[in-house]
């Protein structure tokens, strides 16, 4: 990964995903994905940073760290690859240019995505941050598998009330 890619850190607080069994929620691992734009592979402690990141270190070393995730040329396509069940950027429907007032790109409804699979498996799913995968009805986090979301739906949306 490079400085301009997206860094993905997958953490489980109890064991790894492989070999987890049982329908009892207490036996399943808790899963936390942290996705950050413009963060290099070695910018946090679990991957060799010189900058102290003790909380991330504790989470990462108690769980599972993914070390072979590949990014795309922009953050939107990388989020699609992370969420799409087949890990493919092909799940992005290019439907217009949001700068021209037309709809932006959408995460295709034809693909099952990770939060939907996790929800169907009995997990509670939450998201915070930037979505930018569709603001149209049926394309928002609430309709794509997240129980609750606290997001900026559009790419350049603000999390704060604007005061002019």
Beta strands, then each sheet from edge to edge (+ up, - down):
strand 1: 6-12
strand 2: 31-37
strand 3: 92-93
strand 4: 106-107
strand 5: 126-130
strand 6: 148-152
sheet 1: 1+ 2-
sheet 2: 3+ 4-
sheet 3: 5+ 6+
end
